[in-house]
Amino acid sequence: MSDVHILYNGACPVCRAEIHHYRGSAEAAGAPLRFDDLNASDLGGWRMTDDEAARRLHARLPDGRIVSGVEAFALIWERLPRYGWLARLVRLPGVRGLAGFAYNRLAAPFLYRRHKRRMALEAAETRP
């Protein structure tokens, strides 16, 4: 199985903690996952802006396709021990819609707003 690259926002404490957990599990299992912090990565291969990248979790498959949101999480989960069941669950038709709604309408916008607020506060603190 070829590597799947995961693009995440390392400036987001919630995102960073979750990816830290997944990275540890992936390394221990030798799972084919690579984690790219959007704040420390060249986004050229991702074909998106910094702002687009910060809005949600993204995964780039070996063939170059990019998926986002719940499907990106499912790609992580199916490659990690003890998480395969969760990938299968969120891909079920009814669950996929509900999980997509929860992520796209609630979790991702909430985390993105917090990210923008954090960035604005940091910018204000560095102004003379």
C-alpha positions as CSV (number, residue, x, y, z in Angstrom):
1,M,0.0,0.0,0.0
2,S,1.5,3.4,-1.1
3,D,1.7,6.3,1.2
4,V,-1.3,8.6,1.8
5,H,-0.3,12.2,2.7
6,I,-2.4,14.0,5.2
7,L,-2.5,17.8,5.3
8,Y,-3.4,19.2,8.6
9,N,-3.3,22.5,10.5
10,G,-0.5,22.2,13.1
11,A,-1.4,25.7,14.4
12,C,-4.7,24.3,15.6
13,P,-4.3,22.7,19.1
14,V,-7.1,20.2,18.6
15,C,-5.9,19.2,15.1
16,R,-2.3,19.0,16.3
17,A,-3.2,16.7,19.2
18,E,-5.3,14.4,17.1
19,I,-2.6,14.1,14.4
20,H,0.0,13.6,17.1
21,H,-2.0,10.5,18.2
22,Y,-2.5,9.2,14.6
23,R,1.2,9.8,13.8
24,G,2.3,7.8,16.8
25,S,-0.1,4.9,15.9
26,A,1.1,5.0,12.3
27,E,4.8,5.0,13.2
28,A,4.3,2.1,15.6
29,A,2.3,0.1,13.0
30,G,4.4,1.1,10.0
31,A,1.3,2.4,8.4
32,P,1.6,4.1,5.0
33,L,0.7,7.6,6.2
34,R,2.7,10.8,6.0
35,F,1.6,13.9,7.9
36,D,2.2,17.4,6.5
37,D,1.6,20.5,8.6
38,L,0.2,23.1,6.3
39,N,2.3,25.8,8.1
40,A,5.5,24.0,7.4
41,S,4.8,22.5,4.0
42,D,5.0,23.6,0.4
43,L,1.4,23.4,-0.7
44,G,2.2,23.3,-4.4
45,G,1.5,19.5,-4.6
46,W,-1.8,20.1,-2.8
47,R,-3.2,22.5,-5.4
48,M,-4.9,24.7,-2.8
49,T,-4.3,28.0,-1.0
50,D,-3.2,28.3,2.6
51,D,-6.8,29.4,3.5
52,E,-8.4,26.5,1.7
53,A,-6.0,24.1,3.4
54,A,-6.7,25.5,6.9
55,R,-10.5,24.9,6.5
56,R,-10.4,21.1,6.8
57,L,-8.4,17.9,6.9
58,H,-7.1,16.8,3.5
59,A,-5.6,13.6,2.2
60,R,-3.6,13.1,-1.1
61,L,-3.8,9.5,-2.4
62,P,-0.9,7.9,-4.3
63,D,-2.6,8.6,-7.6
64,G,-2.7,12.4,-6.8
65,R,-6.4,12.6,-6.0
66,I,-7.2,14.8,-3.0
67,V,-10.1,14.2,-0.7
68,S,-11.2,16.2,2.4
69,G,-13.2,16.0,5.5
70,V,-14.7,12.7,6.7
71,E,-13.2,10.7,3.8
72,A,-9.7,12.0,4.8
73,F,-10.3,10.7,8.3
74,A,-11.5,7.4,6.9
75,L,-8.3,7.0,4.9
76,I,-6.3,7.5,8.1
77,W,-8.5,5.1,10.1
78,E,-8.4,2.3,7.6
79,R,-4.6,2.3,7.7
80,L,-4.3,2.2,11.5
81,P,-4.7,-0.8,13.8
82,R,-8.0,-0.7,15.8
83,Y,-9.5,2.0,13.6
84,G,-10.6,0.1,10.5
85,W,-14.1,-0.4,12.0
86,L,-14.5,3.4,12.3
87,A,-13.5,3.9,8.6
88,R,-16.1,1.3,7.6
89,L,-18.7,2.8,9.9
90,V,-18.4,6.4,8.5
91,R,-18.6,5.1,5.0
92,L,-22.0,3.6,5.5
93,P,-24.6,5.6,3.5
94,G,-26.6,7.0,6.4
95,V,-23.7,7.5,8.7
96,R,-21.6,9.1,5.9
97,G,-24.2,11.8,5.5
98,L,-24.5,12.4,9.3
99,A,-20.7,12.4,9.8
100,G,-20.3,14.7,6.8
101,F,-22.8,17.1,8.2
102,A,-21.3,17.1,11.6
103,Y,-17.8,17.7,10.2
104,N,-18.6,20.1,7.4
105,R,-21.2,22.2,9.2
106,L,-20.1,22.1,12.8
107,A,-16.6,20.9,13.6
108,A,-14.6,22.2,10.6
109,P,-16.1,25.7,10.7
110,F,-15.7,26.0,14.5
111,L,-12.1,25.0,14.3
112,Y,-11.4,27.3,11.3
113,R,-13.0,30.3,13.1
114,R,-10.8,29.6,16.2
115,H,-7.8,29.3,13.9
116,K,-8.6,32.7,12.3
117,R,-9.1,34.3,15.7
118,R,-5.8,32.9,16.9
119,M,-4.0,34.2,13.8
120,A,-5.6,37.7,14.3
121,L,-4.5,37.8,17.9
122,E,-1.0,36.8,17.1
123,A,-0.8,39.4,14.3
124,A,-2.1,42.1,16.7
125,E,0.5,41.1,19.3
126,T,3.4,41.5,16.8
127,R,2.3,44.9,15.5
128,P,4.4,47.8,16.8
